[in-house]
């Protein structure tokens, strides 16, 4: 074939088609080319090349068109409402404004200058509270000293408007309500900064349990507000203790547990609100600050860790969980910040909207400093690890909660620190810069503490009741909390009172439940003080709020009185406490003094020992002790002369009180060192009847502390299924003994027979899964014992220490039968068992004895008080101040201003023998104070002596034990043991020496 000429080449070029050709035109071009490929008169090779070029251009045009259609959907997005990337400019502008919010940090909401509280309900009348003694919450103007002042308080529109002496009624609105406080103390509302009220509603029911979201370990996206039940009656019980505000936290089962919310305890119309809702309870309707719960240590690894499957399994894994979560949030922050920077330069610079990941939004806010972090951390290693996290990811922490080991010091051994060497506080202060003050930011975290609740798990085994004092001395902030329902938040102010007892200055103790938590919650300009501009959350007390038994007579929230007719105790107001600066002198480790010791300045003898005259001043007594035994009470001139010489020791006391020692009954003390650690515990018996004496393990930290606080004897029984349950025989022993082989260490090898018929009786042990089954089985066993007694059966040698043998002693009247029970209905059933067994005894046995029944627990015993009295059944209350923790305690009396007295009042009034037991071992420090609360609030039913009998002699009386050693067990206190400022100065327990704190 001849080659083509140039003209021919030009003639064969395809016509030019513009890129904007339509799809139909493109198809026509393609069709024409295909037809020409097969025309026999046309040359093939050059035309194929041209065809391929046309196809390539067509494909390229299609791709461009398709991409254009993807970015600009059908219907059109062109115009000023969209960017070049097709994004809505309106949405982008909203996102850009969000950038400003992302980079802003809240400031505490103002108080002064407001004319109206945002929570104020229209129509509520103003109030003037006259004739009050006010704790303002800050030093007196022009002074560095804190003190009570006499003044009136005017509240209007939910705010404190005026605090001044003699406010003229004529100067106030005509509809003002007048309340006369009678000179009593007035404080701001109490603030509990660690509570699970309303997310762990009481009584505890599985369907109402909303404390922790256990689906994952890291759950910053959950919120306690979504689980708060406004109808939880415990909210009202808590308020009756003067608590007006609480931080409701998620639980501590997760390393990151979720958001917490600050609420006020005014709910619904009865409390002066317009609605019954969670939103209406929020303390700050403007949501200025957010709060996040995190937790270190035991809980998370025990709840979530499963070897080989998921973590965290150890503290190592917990740190990884924290750091991984923080790292992810930090990456999202960088992504947001990059977007904001680009968008600020021009909306066409971004190709997406601002990212918003709901799962991580709250944790992002934490790293941006917009959320107050509250971390549950006990131990030094946990505290250090978390502080390191704050520095690595640059976020502040507001408070460590529990924080039991913040008082420990690295420069001395832990053992010495716990033993309380006199210079512990100097060493302690050195740990703070190294740990707490190393946290990121310029405001070291506060410590939210219990006063003396410890030993319940390994993390809490090294706590100190002096932690608050040590923190304060080191320039840090102690705050006292309830962890409701761990402690009843109704009495959270009692935690602050005990902190004062343990050396925290008075003003700091009162601040620990008012101004300090207000500041940490970001509400320091609105809550915690009695000043103009602050929310009108106010409490008038019947006595100093840090005194034993202090009870509100009225509570105001946002200016509205919470009680129309509050129950008021008949108490004489004795004025506010004059702070005792000597309490700051901590002596933890006592000396054992042998030989002759004389203590002077004893103002009261509340012991049964013989008294012979008075000291030379004609007002006080001297007490002489020789080798641990009292030899004289009175003038004791000869002993005083010896002690004044170099041959003895002379100790001068102020307002000394001589009392019997205390007795701990019903706890696991002596059978347990750390409650939740199985290796330190005698263990639950699984239904196998056993003797407490066979499981005694003495010389533990619990027992040493008990001894130091005047609890020289204890009676403990084996556990049935868990703490607070009993099965077997209890044993009586000396708390100061080293082992059971010490002389006189065990004074009652088998003190009483114990069974449990509370809710744990339904656990299926021994095939019993109902209360009726448990009651019936106990009846059967007792009747079997009656039958054995009637037949005069011989107890075989090998059966001498078995259940059968001990029940035989019960029906013979030689041993008490103690039943752990709370429900009034179950108590009634047991009274019927007692009656029916005694009836059979009278039929089958000559000269039968009545059964010595004892109720232990007794939260609802007041409902059957007369029947208990008639049946001569004693009651050991544990706890002494019950609240509806479980279903079988739901009718417990919580006291004024809600109920007319508590169980101890009703039972004593009915003539029932009553004692106070220990529902948990840590209460060994508090027995005298609990007796004091019963005395102070008993409206004259109890004398000082009979109040002390509640924690001593009555235990013996109820169990039918002879106390042959009472004279040899004594405590000498400085101050009344029934008062908050008392301190143990000497303890006698039959030992060769006197335990002395000097």
Secondary structure, 3 states (H helix, E strand, C coil): CCCCCHHHHHHHCCCCCCCCCCHHHHHHHHHHHHHHHCCCCCCCHHHHHHHHHHHHHHHHHHHHHHHHHHHCCCCCCCCCCECCCCCEHHHHHHHHHHHHHHCCCCCCCCCCCCCCCCCCCCCCCCEEEEEEEEECCCCCCCCCCCCEEEEEEEEECCEEEEEECCCCHHHCCCCCEEEECCCCEEEECEEEEEECCCCECCCCCHHHECCCCCCCCECCCCEHHHCCCCCCCHHHHHHCCCEEEEEECCCCCCCEEEEEEEEECCCCHHHCCCCCCCHHHECCCCCCCEEEEEECCHHHHHHHCECCCECCCCHHHHHHHHHHHHHHHHHHHHHHHHHHHHHHHCHHHCCCCCCCCHHHHHHHHHHCCCEEEEEEECCHHHHHHHHHHHHHHCCCCCEEEECCCCCCCCCCCHHHHHHCCCCHHHHHHHHHHHCHHHCCCCCCCEEEECCCCCCCCHHHCCCCCCHHHHHHHCCCCEEECCCECCCCHHHHHHHHHHHHHCCCCHHHHHHCCCHHHHHHCCCCCCCCCCCCCCECCEEEECCCCCCCCCCEEEEEECCEECCCCCCCCCCCCCCCCCCCHHHHCCCCCCEEECCEEEEEEEEEECCCCCCECCCCCCCCEEEEEECCEEEEEECCHHHHHHHHCCCEEEEEEEEEEEEECEEEECCCCCCECCCCCHHHECCECCCCCCEHHHHCCCCCHHHHHHHHCCEEEEEECCECCCCCCCCEEEEEEECCCCCCCCCCCEEEEEEEEEEECCHHHHCCHHHCCCHHHHHHHHHHHHHHHHHHHHCCCCCCHHHCCCHHHHHHHHHCCCCEEEEEECCHHHHHHHHHHHHHHHHHHHHHCCCCCCCCEEEEECCCHHHHHHHHHHCCCEEEECCCCCCCCCHHHCCCCCCCCCCCCCHHHHHHHHCCCEEECCCCHHHHHHHHHHHHHHHHCCCCCCCHHHHHHCCCHHHHHHHCCCCCCHHHEEEEEECCCCCCCCEEEEEEECCCCEEECC
